[in-house]
Amino acid sequence: MSEPPTPPRGAEPAPRTYLPAIQGLRGLAALSVLLVHLYLMPLSVGLWSGRFPDGLLGVLGTGGRGVELFFVISGYLIPASLRRHGSVGRFFYERALRILPLFVILHLVVFAVGPWIGYKFLAGIGPLAYAQAFLANLTFVAPLVDMPLAQQNAWSLTYEWLFYAWTALAALAWGGDRSRHLAMAILVAGAVLVAWHFPAASYFGLGLAFSRLGSPRGGGRVAGLALGLASLAAMYGLCEYVSVFAGLPFAAILFALVLDPGSGFAGLLRGRVLQYLGRVSYSLYLVHPFVLFGLLAVGTRLGLAARPLWAAAPLVFGVGARASALAAGITYELVERRLRGWLERLCAVRPAAAGRPAPPPHPREAEAWSPVFRKEHPLPKT
């Protein structure tokens, strides 16, 4: 990543907009989700001819808790993103450019190819059910209306969008008239109700709390690394086998160490592999089920299920992980960077060509940002 430009003399230094440890935490979250699918997806098609040791199964089964880490990161970063964009419209425009291009491409792939290959619920589906599933998945409401998911991991994006909307409404409510406290109370009550029915949403709140606090210090290198790894294991284990709420205290310890640049755990997250995985984490998160689906189809035809577990497992994990990382890198470059850049230029040209500069934010929007999300210390850029 390029360095920010040097501010002119006499100007205040630009705030720090990038924390490598958060990038690495993204990579760790995406990697853990990939690992659990490297076990579960072959299992779902009967590829494993033996049984993994119970201890290893217990560890692999916790990998899906990486989603909670993504929620903490979003809770921490989104207030800064709102403040930086200065209006609800510009904020959601940027979020759409970030999320939609890759998601829509994969969505179209699933609904174009799925009926032809008999993919999940699309096998033998009727026209009306097809249209309903297409629209419900495209608009991210499928998990809310109990409809089948077309993309295996896209359910979490529904709750990401809900959190974006809640945060924007909270900022606007705080910048409103005398009824701001009533509006905020209603929003907080709604957030508590959502977290009660969907406990993982409470991890957005944890990140939001950290966005209001200064960056902690004092983790230490050796002690910070040991405490971070122990907290990660405790959080994953408690979330998976006890309660999602039970993992919150350990997630708080973990994220405090992530924000402490002197901690050994933050140093681990700054490693090259996790930095790469963090950079392509969105692509890796969405694309790897497609890669594994194709590899499993090939492996089944080659008779991989007949091989003993000790021979098949390294092949599946090794090839699956490398192919997923490679595919994520390609989609990141082609879609997240190049296609997004082209869309940004396309959308930026049209108002200028029409002689209509972008309007300033509505006075209520402009008033809303500074009181509720003001921070003295810099926050990273999403």
N, C-alpha and C positions, 0 to 999 in steps of 0.2 A: 504494500500500500504506500502511495506517495506521501511525502511529508506535507503538512499544511503550509501555505505561503507565509513568509515572514511579515508580521504586521508593520506598517509604517512607523517611523520614529515618533514617539510621543503618544502613540495609540496604546490602548490596553492590549495585553497579549490575548490572542485568540484562545478560547477555552479548549481544553483537551476533548477531542471528539471520538477517541478510539481507545478501548481497553483490550489489549490482547488476551487477557485472561477470560473475558466474557466470550470472545471469539472461540477460544479453546473449549469453554464450557458448552457452547453450541455443538462443537465437534464431538465432545464426549457424549452429549445427549443423543445426537444422531447415530453415533457408533453403537451405543447400547441398544437402541431400537433395532438397528440392523442386525446385531448379534442374536437377539431373541427371535427375529424372523428367519435367520439362517437355521435355527433349530425347528421352529414351529411350521414353517411352510413345507419343508421336506416331510415332516411328520404328517401333515394333512393329506399328502398324496401317497403315504405308505412307503416312503423312500428308505426310512431307517429300518433295517432288518434286525436290530438289536436294541438294547436299552442303555441309555446313558447312566452313569453312576448317579445316585440320588443327590449327592452333594453338588455335582455339576448341574443337574437339572434345576436344583433350587436357585443357583446363581443365574443361570440363563433365563429362568422365568421372571426375574426382576427387571430385565432389560427394558421393558416397555415403560418403566417409570422415568425414562428420559424425557417423556412428554411433560412431566411436572417441572423439569428443569427449564424447558422451553417456556413454560408459563411464567416462571419466576423471572426469566430474562425479559420477557415482554412486559411484565408488570413494572420492572425497573426502568426500561428504556422508553416506553410509550409516553410518559409525561414530558420527557425531554423532547421527543419528536413533536408533540403537540405544541410545545412552547416555541420550538424552532420554526415550525411552519406558520404559526400565528393565526390560522383560521381553520375551521372544521373542513371546509371544502378542499383546501390545499393539502391538509393532512390525509384525508381519505383518497385524494387523487394519488398521492405518493404511495399509500398502502396498496391501492389497486395495482399500480405499476409494479410493485414489489411482488405481489402474490398471484395476480391473475394470469399473466402470460403463460407460465409453466403449467399452472393448474388447468387452464382452459385447453391447452394442447393435449395434456394427458386425458382430460375429460373426453375430448373428441375422439381420441384413440380408442378409449374403452368402449364408447357407444358405437363407433364405426366397426370395430373388429370383434367386440364381445359377442354379439349375436351369431356371428359367423363361426367362431370357434367354440361356442357354448360356454362362455365365461360366466360362472356363478349364476346369478338371478337372470341374466340376459339370455340364457338358453331357452328357446321356445317362447320368448316373451311376446305378448300381443301389442298392437300399435298403441292403444290407450295407456297400458302400463308402461310401455317404453317411453312415451312422452312425459308421463308423470315422473318416472325415475330420472329422466334426462333433466327436467327442469328443477326437481328437488335437489339433485346433486349439484347442478350448475349454480344454484343460488345458496348453497351451503345449509339448507334447511333439512336435509334428509335425516340427520340424527335427532332433530327436534320433533319430527312428525313420524318417527319410527318407520322410516323407509330404508331399504337396503343401500349400503354404500357402494359406489362404483370404484372409488379409489380407497385402498385399504387404510391409509393413514389420514385421509382428508377430514375425518371427524373432528380432529383438534382444531382445524381452521375455522370451524363453526364457532367455537368458543373464543378463538382469537378475535374474530369479527365482533362478537358480542362484547368482549372486553374493550375493543376500540370504541364502540358506540357508547358504552357506559362511561368511559373516561372522558370522551368528548362532551357528553351530556352533563357530567359532573362539573367540568370546567365552565360550561355555559351557565349552569345553574348558579355556580358561585359568583359569576360575574353579572348576575341579573339584579332584580330589584329587591325589595324587602323580603320577598318570599324565598330568598335563597336558602335559608336554613331549613325550611319545610321541604323544598325541593331536594336538598342534599339528604335529608332524613329519609325521604322516599327512596332515593337512589341507593343509599346505604342499606336500607331494609331489603330492597330488591336484590342487592348483591349478596346479602346474607342468605336470602331464600334460595338463590341460585347455587351458592356454595353448599347449602344443606342438601340439596337434591343432586348436585354434581360436585362432590368434595374436592376434586382436582382444581376447580376454579379458585379455591382458597389460595393457591400458589401464586395467582396473579396478585392477590392482596399482599402476600409476603414481599414480592418484588416491589410493589407500590410503596410499601412501608420503607424499604431500603432506599427508594428514590427520594425520600424526605430526610434521610439521615446522611451524615458525613461518612466518607470512606473510613472503615476501621483500620487500626494499625496494631502491630504487636503480635502477629501470628507466629513469627519465627520460621526459619527454614525447615529444620528437621521436625520440630514439633508441629508446625503448620501443615507440613506434608502428611504426617501421621494422622493428625486430627482430621484433615480434609478427607483422606481415604476412608477413615473409620466412619465419619459422618455420612459420606456417600453410601457406604455399605449399609449403615443403619437406616438411612432414609429409604433406599430402595427396598430393603427387606421389610421394614415396617409398612410401607405403602402397599406392598404386594401381599403380605401375609397377615397383617394385623388391621390397620386402618390408614387411609390416606392422611387423615388428620394427625395420626401419631407420627408421621414422618416430618411434619412441619418444623419442630424444634431443630432437628438435625439438618434440614434444608436451610434453616436460618444460619446455623454455624457454618455450613458449607459455603453459602453465598457471601458471608462476611469474610471468609478466607479468600474467596475469589476476588473481592474488591480490595483486599490488602496486597499491594504489589510486592511487599517484602515477604509474604508467606511462601513456604515451599510448595503449597498446593497451587498457588497462582503461577509459580515458576514452572510447575509441571504442565499447566495448561498453555503456557507460552511455547511449548515444544513444536517443532515443525509439522509433525504429523497431525496433531490436534488443531493447529492453525489452519492447515489445508482443509481438514474435514469441517472446521468451523466456517471457513469461507464458502464452501459448497454445501453446507448443511441442509439448506432448504431443498436443493436439488436431490441430495442424497436421501433425505427423508421421504420425498414423494416418488422418486424414480426407482429406488431399490426393489420394491415389490414387483415392478414390471420386469426388471432384470432377472430376479430370482424365478419368476414365473416362467420365463423363457428358458433359463438354464435347467430348471426342473423338468420341463418338457423334453429337453434334449437328453438329460440324465436318465429319465425313465425309458426312453427309446433305446438307450445304450445299455440297459440292464444294470444300472447302478444299484438298484434295490437288492440285487442278488449278492452284492459284495458285502463282506463283513463290516460291522460298524467301524472298526479301527481303520479300515481302508477307505470307506466312503466318507466319513466325517471330515478328515483333513482336506479331502478333495472338494467337498461341498463348501466348507467354510473358507478355504483358501481361494478357490476360484470365485465363489459368490462374493466375498468381500472385495477382492480386487476388481472384478467386473463392475460391481456397484459403485466403487470409488471412481473408476474410469468413466462410467456413464454419467456420474454426477458432475465430474469435471467438464465433460463435453457439453452437457445441458446448461451448466453454469455459464460457460463461455458463450454458447450460441444463443441461449434464451435469456438468462438473467442479465447478461451484459450487453450483447449485441442487439437482440430484439428489443429489450427494454430501452436501450439508448436510441434506437430508431423510433420507437413509439414516443419517447420523450421529445425528440426533435419534431416528429410529425404533429404532436399536440401543441408544441410551442410555436410552430410556424403559422398555424391556421388563424389564431387571433391577430397576429401581427399583419398577416396578409390581408385581413379584413379591415385593418385599421382600428381594431378594438383591443386596446391594452387590457390586461387583466385588471378587474376592479379591485379597489382596496378592500380589506376585510370589513364586514359589517361592524358598526361601533360596538354593539354588544359582544361580538366575538373578540374584537381587539381588547375590550375591557376585561374579558374573562381570563386571559391567560396568565397575566402576571400575579394576581393575588393568590390563586389556588396552587399553582405549580412553580412559584418562584423558588429558585435555589441559588445559593451562593457558591457552591462547589460545582464544577463541571460534570455533566453527565455524558455518557458515550452516545454516539450516533447510531441509529438503527441501521 
